[in-house]
Amino acid sequence: MTAIELTLGGARVLVLERLTEVNMAMKAMSIGPLGCEALKRRGMAAAIAAAEANTFAAMDEFTKQTGAQLRGRASKYSGHFGGLSLIRKDAQKDPERRPRLVRQHELEAMLADRAHALGIEVRRECELTSFEQRVDGVDLEWASPTDRGRITCSYLIGCDGGRSLIRKMAGFDFPGTAPTSTFYQVIAQIDHPERLLPIGWNRTSGGVFAYGPVPGRLFMLDFIGTPEDRQAPVTCEETEAVLRRVSGADIRVKVLESGSRWTDNTRLADSYRKGRVLLAGDAAHVHSPFGGQGLNLGLADAANLGWKLAAVIRGEMPDSLLDTYTAERRPVAKAVLANTLAQIAILRPDPQSGAMRDIVAHLMEFDDVNRFIGEMMSGVSSRYDFGSELDQVGRLLGDQPISHGDAGGSLYDLMQDGMGVLLDASGDGEASRLVAAATQRIRCVAVDSGPSMLIRPDACVAWVSQESSMDGLEEALRCWFKPAADDC
């Protein structure tokens, strides 16, 4: 995703990918709204719809196999907090900004297709082995099973996961809390699936488990500690032992098709940038998977970083623009780490945690609380601090219809090529003239109703007019779009 953003911004990008092919093991089951919106802005709306249709088909097959009813509940609720599937759509301000049921391997496939269409070079089975920063670039070495190479680049971005080698080699601090529990997600054939019904999050004296919503999928949370070797393959015997312990049911695992494990290790990089080395996604933040927030965070990181770095590489913006990446994205990740720690707390099998869990469930009956938790889990309440008193400024806009003259469409239709957008409701075109004089990287669109609004390529609102005044527009342009010579 970062490579796509950079390429749309005019940069030349090389992706080194350690894996030979997409990992088909069951991982993320959905993408949060901000992640989906980042994809839609770059031409992947149809791919998201197709991938979600595939998931719904798998859920329908699961319904046939088990008799469980899933669709009706999905129409009323849109997520969970600590296994409390009580986030109601009717309590949300904008229920259409919801998670989408796109499985991780399908997300990887659509990103690969988009990267290929843009001509981005992706070298698989290549792993970075070392690098050295210089004043004007980064020298790095990589290795594959058949070759070794050396490359000089302007910037190096570590998107290499929670155990990021780039983060470690660059010397980023990565403080946080040590793991206390182990999560498992597997696809398996079991002998008595009916013993794991009803469908949903089940908290027991042994841990937590969930069965479904697609055939063979098992999620388990074990509180007895962490494995000696987290990277060792998950075995059929291990899966069966954990399942019997956390479910309390007499069940045998007949076939293990795929399996992965992880912990509630929770850490956040002290900065997302050291010179010409930057971090994005799990390389910058790790946490437990509850609520499926990790992909949402990572895709939004990429959307924030890509256009900024491209502007610096083009020479149109100063290097200091990259400091806003940490300033904007790190607080968002910090909030996610906090809510995932809270979810672990109310999932523990002890009576004290159960009592707190009951209180949280009761609080979620109030619409305001339900909305607060829903927006927190989806990320749509995120707001970057630009020092503005206007609530819209700093928010990430969802897609919305745009009416301009005799034409119509949507905001995201205007953003497919990575440009910023000015929605000009000034009537006399004053806002468009100011923008056109500053940069060619913003698409100006006269709209029939206001207020006027300057929107960055990541859909963040950078400026909003007040009573048709242009006050603040030139300052916003200097901060985000104007050439480096006019640095704010």
N, C-alpha and C positions, 0 to 999 in steps of 0.2 A: 504493500500500500504506500509506503514511503517512496519507493522508486517510481510509482505511478504519479504521485504528486510532484516529485522533482522533475520528471520528464515533461509533464504538462507545463511546468514552469520554465522549460528550456534547458535544463541541465542534462548532461550525459551521465548515465548511471550504469554501474555494474553490480549485479547481485551475486554474491557467493553463497550458495545453499549447501549445507552439509549433507542433507538427506538425498538419497538417490531418487526417491519419488515421494508422492504425498503419503503420509502416514494414515492408514485407513482405520486405525484403532479408534474406538469411541472416545471422543473428548468432549468439546463443547457441544451442547444441544441447541443453543440459540445465540443470537447476537442482539445486544441492546439497541435501543432506538438511535443513539448518537452514532454508533458504529454503522448501522444500516443506512443512516442518512449520509454518512461520509461516502459510502459505496454508491448510493443513488446519485449523488452529485457528480459522480464520475462514470455514469453510464451503465450501472449494473442493476438497475431496478428490475428488469425482466429476469435476470439471473436469480435475484433474490426470490421473486415470486415463484419461479420454477423449482428452486431448492426447497422452499417452504411447502409447495405442493407435494414434493417427494416425501417430506416428513409427515405431512398429513396422511398420505397414502400408507406409510408405515404404521402410523397410529391407528388407522382404520383396520389394518391387518392385525394389530395387537388386540383391538376390540373384538374382532372375530374369534381370536384364539382364546381370550379370557372372559369375554362377556362384559368387561368393564366399560363404562361410559366415560369418554374423555372429551368429546367435542362440546357438549353442553357446558361443562365446567370451564373450558377454555374460552367460551364466549362471554363468561361473566368475570373471570379473574385474569390477571396479567402478570403473574409472578408470585414470588414468595419472599418472606423474610425469616431466615432461620428455619425453613421447613414449614412455616405458617403460610399456607397458600390462601391468603386472605386479602391480597391487594386487589381491590375491586376496580374494574374499569369505570363504573359509574361515579366513583369518587375522584377521578383524575380530571384535571382541567382540559387536557388534550389526550383522550384515550387512544387516538390513532397513532400517537408517538409511543409505540409499544415494542417490546422485544419481538423478533421474528424467529420462527423455528427453522433456522438454517444450521445444519450440522457442520462441524469444523472442516471436514474434508471437502465438503461442497464449497465452503467459503474459499478454501485454498485453490480449488479448481477455477472458480470465477475470477479470482485475482490473477492467476497464471494466464488465463485467457486474455484478460485486459492488458496485462503486461506484454504479452506476445503481440497483441494488436498494435501496441505503441512502439514496438521494436526494441523493447528493453532486453538486454542480454542477461540471461540467468544461467549461471554455470552450476550444475548440480554435482554432487560428490566432491565439492571443494570446501576445504576448511581452512580458515585463517589460522596461521601458526605463530606469527609475531608481527609487530608493527612498531614504528618509531615516528613520533611527531617531529616535524620541522616547522620553521616559521611560516612557510608558504605551502605546506601540504603534509601528507602522511605517506610514509613508505611502508608497505605491508608485504608479507610473504604468505603464500597459501600452498596447500598441498592437496592432491587427489590421489586415488590409488595408482594412477599411471603417470603422474606428472607433478612438477612443482613450478611455482612461478613467483614473480615479484611485480608489484604494481605501485605506481605513485598516483595518489588521488588528492583532491583538494580537501575533502572531508571524509571521515569514516563514521558510519552510523552502526552502532551495535543493536541489532534486532535479534540477538542470539539467545534469548530466553533467560529464565531465572538463574541458571548457572553460567551466565554470560562470561565467556573468556575475555571479551573486549573490556567489559566493566572491570574485571580483576586486573588485567594487564595495564589498564589506564590509571588504576589506583583510586577509583571512586570508592568512597565510604558507603557501606550498605547496612546501616543499623536496623535493628528491629527485634522481634521476639522469636525465640527458638520454637521448633515444632513440638506439639504435645499430642497430636493425634494423626491418624492415617486415613486417607480417603481411597476408595477403590471404585473404579468404573469399568465394567466388563460387559461383554456380550457372551452369553453362555446358554447352554441347554441344560435345564434342570428337571428333576424327575417329578416334582409336585409343585408346579407354579401356583396352583390355587391356594397353597398355604401362605403365600406372600400377599394375598389380597386382604383388604381393599387397596386399590391403587392410591398412591400418595406417599407423603413423607411419614415414616413410622419411627417414632422415638421409643426405644425400649430400655430396659435395664442394662442391656449390653451395648447399646450404641444407636445408630440410625441406619435405616435402609429404605430404599425406594425401588419398586419394580415397574418397568415400563418407562415412558409411554410408547416405546417401540419394541418390537419382538426381541426377547433375549436380554434386554438392557437391565443391568443391576447396578445400583449405586449403594455403597456401604461406607459408613463412617465408624471407625474403630477407635475407642478411647484408651486402649491399653498401652499405648506408646507408639514409637516409630520403629520401622524396620531397620535392621543392621545395614542393609544395602538397598537403598531406595531404587537404584538403577537395575537391580537384578530383575529378570523377567518374572511377571506374575504367573504363578502356576495354578493348575486346576485344584491341587490339594490346598494351597493357600486360600484360594477363593472360597472353597467349600468350608474350610474351617472358620473363616471370618463371617461368612453368610450364616452359618449355624449359630455362631456366637451372638451376632448382633440381632438376628431375627428371632432366635429361640425356637426355630422350626426344624423339624427333622427332614432335611432336604439334602439331596446329593447332586453334585455338579457332574453331569455326564460328559459334556464337551465344552471346553473353553475356546471360543473363537478369537477373542482379543481381550486384552486387559491392561490397565494402567493404574498406577498408584501415585499419590502425592501427599503432602502434609499441609498443616496450617502454618508453616513457616511464613512469617509476615515481616517483610523488609522493604525499605524505601531508600533509594539512592539520595545522597546528600545534595547532589546537583545532577541535572541531566546533560551537563556539558563540561568538558575539560578541554579548552583550546579548540582543536579541530576534531575532537572525538565527541560524539553525542550518543545518547541512549534512547531507545523507544520500546514500548511494550514491556514484557516481563523482564527484560534486562534492567529496567529502571524500577520495577515494583513487583513484588510477589505477595500473594495473599491466598487465603482459602477460596475455593471456587464458588461459594454460595451466592446465588443470584446471577451467575454467569457474567460477572462484571469485568473479567479480565480482557476478553476480546473487545468489549466496548471501549475500555481504557486505551488499549493498544492502538486500535484504529483511529481513535480521536487524537492520540499522540501524533500519529503519522499525518493526519490532516492538519494539525497545528504546525508541525515542524516543516513539512515538505515545501509549502509555498514560501515560507520565510527563508529557508536555506537557498531555494532557487533564486530569490530576489537578491540575496547576498552574492551568490555566484555570478549572477548577471552583472553585478557591479552597481545595481540601482539602489541598494540599501546598505547601510553600514553593518559591520560585523556585530555591533551591539544589539541588533535586532534579534539575534539568536539567544540573547539572555532572557528575552521575554518568553521563550519556550519553557524554561524551567519555572519562571515566575507564574505562568498561567497553568501549566499542567501538573506541577508537583502538588499544589494544594488539593486538586481534584483527586489525585491518587491517595493522598493522606486521608481524605474523608472516606474513600472506599476501604482502605485498610482498617479504619476505625469501625466501620459498620460490619465488616466481615469478622472482626474479633468479637463484636457484640453478638453476632449470630452463633459463633462457636459457643459463647458463654451460655446461651439459652438452649443449646442442644445437648449439653452434658447430661448424663443420666442421673445425677444426684438430685435429691429433693429440693435443695436451694435453687438450682437452675430451673427445675420444673415450676417452682412457684413464680419465679420471674417470668418464665415463658407464658404462664397463664395470665399474668398482668399485661404483658405485651399484647396477647391475643385480645383481651378485653379492650385495651386502648385502641386497637385497630378497628373497633366497631364505630368509632367516631370518624366522620368523614375527613376532618382536618388532619387527624393523625394518619389515617389511611393514605391521604394524598401526600403528606410529608414523606412517609416511608416509600410510597410508590415512586415519587419523583427522585428520592435519594437513590433508590435501587436502579432506576432507569438512567439516571444521570441528567435528566432534562432540567433539573433545578440548578445545574452548574452555571456559575457566572464569573467571568474573569473581572478582576478589579481594575477598572480604568479610571477610577476616581470620579465617576459621573453619578449624579443624583438620579438620573433616569434609569429606571429598572431594566429597560430593554437593552441598554448599552452594556456590552460584555456577554450577552446571552447568545447561545447557539440556536439559530432559527431552524425550525422544521420547514418542510416544503409547504408552499401555500400558493393559491392561484394568484396570478398577476394579470391585471387588465391594463393594457396600454394601447390607446387609440382604438382601432378596429380589430386589433389582435388580442390574443389571450394565450395563456399557457401557465406554466408554474415557475416558481423561483428557481428550482433545481434545473429546469430546462435551460436556464440562462447561465448555468455554472458548470456545464459539462467539460469545458476546455480549461478549467482552473483559473478563470478570471475572477476578479472582484466584481461586485455589482453595485451600481447606484440606482436606487428607485427614486426618481425625481418627480416629486409632486408640487414643485414650485410654480408650475403654470407658465412662467416666462422662461424656463430653462436655465435659470441662474446657477443652480447646483451643478448641472451638466457642464456648463462652461468652466466653472472652477475646477472640476475634476479633469476635463479634457486638457486643460492647461498644465496639469500636474503630471499626468501619466496616461499611457495607452493601455495599461493593464486592468482597467476597470470598464465594464460594459455599462453604459448609461442608458437607462430606459425611462421614458416619460410615462408616469402612471396617472390614473384618473383620480386617485384618492390618496391621502397622505397618512402619516407624515413622510417627508423624504427620509431616506435611510441609506447609509453607506455600509456595505456588507463585505467583509473580507472573504478570500477564497475558501476559508474553512467554515463559512456561514456564520461567523461571529459578527454581531452588530457593532460597528466601530463608531457610528455617529447617527443621531436622530435629530431632525429639525424640531424646533419649538416655535409654534405660531409663525411658521413660514420663514423664520430667521435662519440665516446661514452661519450663525455664530458657532464656532467650534469645528466647522467642516475642514478648513485649511489646516488646522492643528492635527486633526485626525489623518488627513492625507500625508502630512509630514511624518507622522509617527509610523505609518504602515505602508505607504506607497510611493512617496516622492523620492527622487534620486538622493544619493548619499550627500551630495553637495548642499542639500537643503535639510540636513539632519535636524530632527526636533530636539 
